[in-house]
Amino acid sequence: MISLENVSIGFQERVLFDNLNWRIPRGSRIGLVGNNGTGKTTLFRSIVGLVLPDKGNIALPRNQRIGYLPQDLIELKSNIDLISYLKEKSGITKLEHSLKACEEHLTSLSAESKAYLAAFKKYEQITNLFEHRGGYTFSTQAHKVLKGLGFREKDFTRQCTEFSGGWKMRIILASILLSSPDIILLDEPTNHLDTESLEWLENWLLNFSGTILVISHDRYFMDKLMTQIAELAHQRLTLYQGNFSYYLEEKDKRHELLQKEAKNQQEKIAKTETFIERFRYKNTKATQVQSRIKMLEKMQIVKIDKTPKKVAIYFPKCPRSGDQVVSVENLAKEYEEIKVFNGLTFTLHRGERVALVGVNGAGKSTLSRLISKRERPTSGTVHLGHKVNLAFFSQESSDNLNYNHSVLEEISAEPSSMTSGERRNLLGAFLFSGDDVYKPISVLSGGEKSRLSLAKILMQESNFLILDEPTNHLDIITKELFQQALLKYSGTILIVSHDRFFLDNLISRVIEIRDGRIYDYPGNYSYFIEKRNQLLAETNERNLYIKKTEQPKQSAKTSDKLRKQKEAEERNRIYRQNKDVLNRLKLAEEEIKLIEKNKVDIENQLCDPIVLKDSKKVQNLMIDLKKYNQELVNLNKTQKQLILSLSKDNPLID
């Protein structure tokens, strides 16, 4: 259990939380939510020991491994390849060095000494730990995790510094999953994952038996994985037993009940005060008056959190464009020898809201840059329609900010029909309020710069928006405000996003880039997922049908005869195959028994004082013991594979 007792943390004059108490049982799946700036990341950092509380205690369970994925990028070593980095971060490299050091130490000791027995015991402990951490199968597991997170085989030998920021975050995530953690803390894990990698991670976490704490603005992710929500607000923590959707419903119910309770309490207070004023100077009512005064003094006033001021954000009225907003014909893009896509052809019409989807590396961002004229295609054309005013946002848009400006100066300098008050409201909606508007842009975090760049997009009188991952640094409230603004936008939208809830309630068409081609789906994101799976299944069935129909036509009698012959052959094949597997399985089991017997014999000899006097013999026994341990690992693996390969129709098995 993780335990936080009376924890208080503040910076300068600002208190994030005061006397916070939280018990997190083993195996919990908790989503930590709250507005930006309430201290969610600080709370995570304090749990892992990166931030010390001003007062209070944080207790972690002993001998528990903690994996922590920060929101901000961590630089990786420059002189190490991907697999070696993962091996080092997961602790396998350290264990290998420890094993080697123990072996060298054992050979230097006399078998008659007490130091030898202590060293041998340590060697056994490290060997068991190495096996428990998956040291013998690490390479296989690493490849599986990396592929799940979207890496390709050729990436495995690349230097870590060759990867971009988003891929580096995936590397850190992979190192956490491979470190055999007991507790996982993930701060915005979905920001740098495409849909396929995100679904793989969700399935991995669903099968994880340890404790999971997550900060995320992805509603689908929180609904699928979390069984409890902890809301951090007003320096305190409130728990909700359910997923994110339950939390939203329950929070509204609790607020309504509090409002009723507060209203009843105020009515009671008013009646009591009226009674006190009426009979304050009447001797016969003096006792009752004093009783009511004391009751009011002891009464705990029901406090209701102030409902946040409703802020609406909107785009300026956009000029009307032609019906065809953009036409793409036979578009291709290559980077040196890498072919991103080829022969893309499609048209976007006025008023459409279209999602551009695909795995990382499929070319979504590349296509958005080509359409926005930020890059030139290798071949093909992109034609913008009549009176199209294009506005483009990407994660690199923050590079165009004036670093000599403050936040307010940058917004004020943007040409727009917005009034000064409307500009300040826009900044507030994008989480720049109070003194934050006077911050120099040069000191803003990456997420703050991204939000400011996005706010500037809303000031432009555009009629065609191209948005590449616009929601990465938005909290849930701001994301909903932005979504509402997009729904009211009368222009055309092409958006790249992995936020499934955001897309599902916004777009009406999906263009998927897959294997260098595009696939068009008229519908929202849920329709796309359903239809894509259906089309893939139909394609597989069609290919199977074509294969069957291409076979020579035969008479019904001949076909029936051949069918029975094939069935008999198949039964014989299964019999022979499984008989062979069972024979090999029996041999493997006999070898395992023999090796285990030899291993026990060696272990007994190593406990014999006479044998321990012969250092040369002890060394030989140690070598044999290590060899037998490795052989057992290999045989157990072979045994498992043989069992899995047995057919369900095996006539030799009950």
Secondary structure, 3 states (H helix, E strand, C coil): CEEEEEEEEEECCEEEEEEEEEEECCCCEEEEECCCCCCHHHHHHHHCCCCCCCEEEEECCCCCCEEEECCCCCCCCCCCEHHHHHHHHCCHHHHHHHHHHHHHHHHCCCCCCHHHHHHHHHHHHHHHHHHHCCCCCHHHHHHHHHHHCCCCHHHCCCEHHHCCHHHHHHHHHHHHHCCCCCEEEEECCCCCCCHHHHHHHHHHHHCCCCEEEEECCCHHHHHHHCCEEEEEECCEEEEECCCHHHHHHHHHHHHHHHHHHHHHHHHHHHHHHHHHHHHCCCHHHHHHHHHHHHHHHHCCCCCCCCCCCCCCCCCCCCCCCCCEEEEEEEEEEEECCEEEEEEEEEEEECCCEEEEECCCCCCHHHHHHHHCCCCCCCEEEEEECCCCCEEEECCCHHHHCCCCCEHHHHHHCCCCCCCHHHHHHHHHHCCCCHHHHHCEHHHCCHHHHHHHHHHHHCCCCCCEEEEECCCCCCCHHHHHHHHHHHHHCCCEEEEECCCHHHHHCCCCEEEEEECCEEEEECCCHHHHHHHHHHHHHHHHHHHHHHHHHCCCCCCHHHHHHHHHHHHHHHHHHHHHHHHHHHHHHHHHHHHHHHHHHHHHHHHHHHCCHHHHCCHHHHHHHHHHHHHHHHHHHHHHHHHHHHHHHCCCCCCCCC
